[in-house]
């Protein structure tokens, strides 16, 4: 059943907590990026590249586990805050969605992964526990794509009911599922209004909120085979706005183009398959990017050209510090096609996820890509990433002055090496044109 623990007279939580606000600007794109990152991190073996599938389906509301208790809790939240300018409309929208006769859901399934280890024991520190009970808690380290422990909240932002179910079958052949709903705090009874819920609720096996040890089969057209290990994320009440598929496809290409090329990573969005064989046709289909901004589309095209085209593309392996290898690609443009130049260098780190870009390397039209491989430099940069994995911030090491100095020097050496190589390529390009 659904259980919403009390706050023991502690803090009151609203709908829009900081971990949720992080992903509200572009929810579908954030969902795609965070899910893909987690799937790559959970790859079971190097021989079998990970895959992930996004599939929309409809379900009768009565088939959603504990739907009547969940509906009642959402109704209580609405009654408690219906006069609030900030939360009233959101809770009304949530109440309307959960009361629909049929509810649209998004299933996200991954394959060739370990699954959420620890599901059978709910052991603290294991992946299943960290995902379902942790906030700012992660078991990832070293070269993993994610490590801040907040990326999971992107799934709740994509849900009109703030409700997500996780079902997993691990490589150890253990099964289990749990439901989580991120609502707001409400008084538990009128006699003691200071005692409130924490806002978060669990659909679980017992009062300790342990997982139910079986697979959840919510999508009527989906069932895992016996040897298909992985995790299914069910987003309850998915708002399939026009262009949702385009948003997911674009963000996957923008953030994981190198992983698709280097690691064989594959993504399926409804009937569109994105892998190293199909990526060319997808990139060259402008209809798939109508909802995205021109800068992002230009970055996608540039990454594809840098990785798949030999024409006017230069590449070089550079060594930073003590044997930390990076690979830099640079493409020069002539006057006819210079509008395609990004005039920046896209920074990708192992396991081949785009983090940020750098600019100002040359006034001539160019596009560049830097891939930081599996090494100590990669590990140090991961430690200073922001929670959204979109920048490296040296100030995150303010309490570790020695480590801060080492990391700053390595980062500076890398940036200087990249800039020098881009200038070298463009100088050579310019002198050729002059001749």
Buried (B, 14 or more C-beta within 10 A) or exposed (E): EBBBBBBEEEEBBBBBBEBBEBBEEBBBBBBBBBBBBBBBBBBBEEEEBBBBBBBBBEBEBEEBBBBEBBBEBBBBBBEBBEEBEEBEEBBEBBBBBBEBEEBBBBBBBBBBBBBBBBBBBBEEEBBBBBBBBBEEBBBBEEBBBBBBBBBBBBBBBBBBBBBBBBBBBBBEEBBBBBBBBBBBBBBBEEEEEEBBBBBBBBBBBEEEBBBBEEBBEBBEEEEBEEEEBBBBBBBBBBBEEEBBBBBBBBBBBBBBBBBBBBBBBBBBBEEBBBBBEEBEEBBEEEEBBEBBEEEBBBBBBBBBBBBBEEEBBBBEEBEBBEEBBBBBBBBBBEEEEEEBBBBBBBBBBBBBBBBBBBEEBBEBBBBBBBBBBBBBBBBBBBBBBBBBBEEBEEEBBEEEEEEBEBBBEBBEBBBEBBBEBBBEBBEEBEEEEEE
